[in-house]
Amino acid sequence: MRVTNATIRTVNALTSRWAGAVRASGDAGGGTVFSAAGVWPLLAFLADGAGGAARAELADAVGLPVDEAAGAARELLGAMGAMSGLDSALGLWTKRTLELRERWEAGLPAEAHGVLTGDAAADKAALDAWAVKRTGGLIDAMPVLLDENTEMVLAGALALRTTWLQPFQESCWMPEAGPWFGRELLGLRRRSTLLDRIGVADTPEGHVTELKVLGNSAIDVHLVLGEEGMTPGRVLAAGVGILDRGRSVVPGYRLPHGEVGPGVRVVKERRATPAPPTLEIMTMAYGVRASHDLGAHAEVFGLSAAMTERSAGHFPGISGRPLHLDSAEQSAMARFGARGFEAAAVTAFGMAGAGPSRARWVTTTVEATFDRPFGFLAVHRHTRLVLAAGWVADPEPFREDEGDR
């Protein structure tokens, strides 16, 4: 199935915006990975069923008229499903009591619809198993929290694997300068006569070097290196601009001699025997995992109204019952090695009921909040003897290993 250039441009635009949000929040300081292609179809289906402010925001994020969004999402999913080396899937789970609009449900893949039983543990186990199956074990859990208020989960998964047409040679590499100076790293070396695999682009933010590493399943990896001082978001956005042909690139065979771009030097030397021009590549093996709260960048994904105005229903085209978006998360990973590359992402939107409560009972809640210095007494129950007394002015800090206890 074909997918239009307009859809591809809108998905890539979301990649650029997301990269900018990662840059602004500092999330990329320790490395990150994310998939806008894993999010965009879900946003498009939500836009198709949204109303009011949520509909307008989602339309802006999707980048297409709302009445075209669901059709474009189906085309994108069909195209990704036909790509060699890429597996993708969409899943929908609802409570039995949630009645969906027939038109909206019919627009989803026929095999997508499952059931939420209301047993949070059992439902989470089933969703986790789906994530594992759809990503070949690269992602081991569905990034969604379930509780008694969860009415619906809409999720997408993708996993890709490719083997390099020309593998790298592994070696120990100790960089002689920069932030990795003195560290023993797994270096990857390769030599090629295809100088068009490398290029340098002049962007408004600075020069960016692009290296294309080709895989055997028509899935390639482009490594992009910016000038020192460029933020991760700007380098990634420049790489997207190169893909969209928004940035002109000088290919390797046209580069002049000398230091011609970030990490690129062209030298001319005399040899005793003739030899073709050669591209020598040195890079690093890497692996990275990341979890993303899409709600933390709600403006990027058009989710502000859907996630903050929870007293109203935002998706009248999905169900007659008022719904709001309760969570939006993505888990992603990537590995780059001597023989190939693999990556996966699972994105999940959890939706809860909105509007007035239908509970039949009234209860009283007493809230006690100890959010400033307080004292304590240790008292023997029968004699009321105070065994110890004290004052709390400096509570224990939260530690990174707290969750392991």
N, C-alpha and C positions, 0 to 999 in steps of 0.2 A: 504494500500500500504506500502511496506517495504522501508526503507531507509538504505543505506549501512553504515557500521561503518566508512568507509573512509570519507563520507560526514559529519557524526556526529563529527568526529575528527577535520575536517577543520572548522566547525562552532564553536566548542569549542575553537579551537586555536584563532579564531577571537575574541572570548570573552576575552581570556587572553590578547591578544595584546591591545584590547580596554581598558581593566582595567588598563594596564600599562600606556596607554596614559592619562587616567583620572588621575592617580597617578602623572605623570610627570607634568601635567598642573595645578594640585592642584584643579581640578574641584570637587573632592569628599569631600572637606573640610566641606561643609554644607549638605552632603548627596546627593546621586544621584541614578538613575536607568537607565538602558539601555538594549537593546535587540539586540544581534548580530544575533539571529535567524530571526529577522525582517529585517535585512540588507542583509544577505548573499545571499538569492535567487535573490535579485535585482542586486547585484554585479555580480552574475553568468550570468544573462540574459544580462547585459551590456557587460560583457567579451565576450559573444557569438557574439555580434554585433560590437565589437570594432576592431580597427586596429592600427598598429604601436606601439608606446610607450605605449599608453593607454591600448592596448590589453595585452602587456607583464606585465604591472603593475597590472592590474586586475586579470590576471591569478595567479600571486604570492599571491595576497590578498585572492583569492578564494581557493587556495591550491590544485587545480586540473587542469589537462590539459584543455585548452580552449574548445576543441571539446567534452569534457565530461561535461562541466559546466552547460549548459542549461538542459540536461537530469537529472543531479543530482538535480538541482533546482526544476524541476517538481516532482521528487520523494520526495524531502523534503516537498514541499507544499502539495502533496497528503498525505504524512504520517501525517503531522500536522493537515490536515483537518479531518483525521480519529481518532485523539486523543480525548478521552472523556474529556470534560471540557475545550477544546481549540477550539477557532474559529480563522481561518486565511483566508486572502483573498489577491489577487493581483489585482491591477487596472492599466489601461493604458488609457491615454487621449491624443489625438493629434488634431492639427488643421486639418480642412478638406483638406487644401492644401498640407499637408505633406503625401507623399506616402511612405509607409513602404515596406521593403523587404518582400516578401511573405513567405520565409522560416523562417525569424525571428518571424514574427507575428504569424505564425502557431504554434510556440513553446510555446506560452502563452495560458493560459486558455481561452476557447472560449468566455466566458461571460465577459472578462476583459476589452474589448475595448470600450471607450467612446469618446466623442468629446469635444474639446475646441472651444467655439464659437467666441472667441476674445473679448468678454465682460468680462473684468477681474473680476468685482464684481459678475456677475452671475456665472462665472466659479468657482470662489472661494467658493461661497455658495454651489454649487453642490459638490465640492470636500470635503468641510467641512461636508456636510450631509452624504457623503460616509464614512468618518472617524467615525462619530457618530454611524452610523448604524453598521459598521463592528466591532466596539469595545463595542457595547451595552451602549454607552454614556460615557464610561470611558475616552475617548479622544474626545475633542469637536471641534477640528479644524485640517485641513490638514497642516502640517508644510512646506508650500511652498509659495513663493511670485510669483504672476503672473503679467506679463506685456505684452506689444504688441510683445515682442521678444520671448515669450515662445511658443515653437513649440510642446513640448511633456512633459507629466508628467508620470513617472512610480512610483507607490507607492505600499506599502505592509502594511497590518494591521494584528495584532494578539491580542487576548484577552483571558485570562484564568481566571477561577474561580475554586476553590476547597474548600471543607468543610473538616475540620479535622476529622479523624476517632475517635479521642478522643479530645474533646474540652478542652480549658484552662479555669481556673477560674480567673476572674478579681479581682484585688485588688490594693489599693494605695501602691506604693513602693517608698521609699526615700533612694536612695543609700547612703551608709555611707562613700564612698570614690570615687575618680575619678572625671572626668569632669562633671558628673551629680550630684555631691554631694549636698545634701540638697534640690534637686528639687522633687516636688511631681509628680510622673509619673504613667502611667497606666501599672501596672505590670500584667504579665500572669503567672500563676502557673499551674503545672500539675505533676502528679505522675504516674509512670509506672513500670512494672516489666520487661520491654524489654530493657535490658542494652545494646543491640547492636545498639540502636538508637543513642548512643553517642560514640565518638571515638577521639583519639588524633593522629595526624600525625606529624612526624619529617621531616621538609622540610629544604632546604638549607637556607631559610630566617628565620627559627625559627619554634617553635612548633605551630600547629594550631589545634583548637578543632572544630569538626564537629558534629552538631546535626541535625538529620533527623526528620522532622515533616511531617507525612504522611497525604495525603488528600484522599477523597473518590472517586476521579475521576482519580486516578493514576497520579496525579500531586502533587508532594511533594515540600517542601521548605527546603533547607539545610542552616542552620545558621552556619557561620564560624567565629571563634574568634581567632585572632592571639595574639602573645606576644606583650606587650607594646612596642611601637616604630616601629612596622611593619606598612608599609603604606597600605592604602586600596587596591591598585593595587596588592601588593604582597600577601595579604591575599586572595583576590578573585582568583588570579592565582593559589594559592595553593589549593583552593577549587576545581577549574577546574582540577588540577592535580590529586586530590583524585578521582574525577568522572572518569577520564581517566585511573585510576589505576596506575598512574605514581608515586603516593605517597602511601606508606604502612600506614595503619591505625591500631592502637591498639584499639580494641573495648572495650566498657565499662566493660564487664565481665572479661577482662584480665588485666585491669589496676591495678597497685599496690596501696597500701594504701598511703595516704598523698596527697600533692599538686602535681598532676600528669600532668597538662596541663593548658593552659589558661582558667581560670574560672572553672576548674574542681578539685574537692577534693574528695577523697575516704576515708570514715571513717568506722571504725569497732566498734560496740557497743554491749553491752550485753542487752538482752531482756528477759522478764519473759515468753514470749510465742514465739513459732517459727514463722518466717516470711521470705518470699522469698527476695532475693536482690531487691532493689528498686532504680529507677532512679527518682530523684526529679528535676524538671526543673523550672527555673525562668527566664523569658525573658520579653521583652517590646513589647507593641503594637506600630506599627509605620505606617506612611504613607509618601510617598515621590513622588515628581514629578520632572521631569528634561526635559530640551530641549538641544539637541546636534547638533552642527554644524559639520557634518562629514568632511567638507572641512578643518576645523581647524586641523584635524589629517589625512590629505589626504594620508600620507604615510601608515597609518594603513589599509586603505580601498582601496589602489591602485588607487587613484583618482588624483594624482598630475598632470599628463600630461593632463588628460581630463578636469581639471578645470582651469589650468593656461595657456595653449597654446590655446587661444580662437580664433585665426585667422584661425585655421585649423579644418577640420572635423575629429573627432576621432571615428566615429561609422558608417563606410561604410556598415557594415552588417545589420544595422537597416534601413537606408534610403539612397537613392542616393543623398539627399540634405545634405551638410556638417552640422554636429551638434557638439556642445560641451556641457559639463555639466555646467549648470549655478548655480545650488544649490543642496545641499544634506543635509537634515535635518531629525532628529527624535524627536518626542515627546513621553514621556513614563511616566508611573505612576505605583505605587505598594502600596498595603495596606495589613497589616498583623494584624489580630485580634484574639479574643478568639475563634471564630468559624471557621475561614477559612482565605483564602488569595485570592487576585485578583490583576491582573496586565494587562497592555495593552501597546502597542506601535504602532505608525504609523510612517512609514518612507517614505519620498518622494524625488525623484530626478527630478529636473526641467531641461529641455534641451532647448537650444536656437540655432538658426541658426548661422553658422560660415562662414568664407570666406568673399569675397568682398561684399560690400553693393550693393543692387540692387535698391537703391533709385534713382529716376529720377530727383530730384531737388537738387540744390546747395544752401546752405545758409551760412551766416557768423555768427560766434559766438565770442562775446567779453567776456572774463573771467576776473572778478575783484576779487582779493583775498586779504582780509584784515587779514593777518596772523602775524602781528607784531604791536606794539603800533601805534595808529593813533589819529588824532584830529577830532573835529566836530564843526560845526557852525549851529546855529538855526537862520534862516534868514526870515524876513517878505517878502513875495513874491513881493508885489507891491512897497514897499519902499526900499527893500533890506537891511532892518535894521537887524543887527545881534542882536538877542534877547538873545542868550546864546552861549557860546563857551566852549570847553573842550578838554580833552585829555584822551584817553582810554589806560591804561597801565595794568589793571587787570580785564579782562572780568569775567562775572559771571560763576561760576562752574556749571557743569551738576549735577543734583540731582536725586536720585533714584525715586522720585515721579514726575519727569518731565513729564513722559508719561501720567499721570493722569489728566493733565490740559486740 
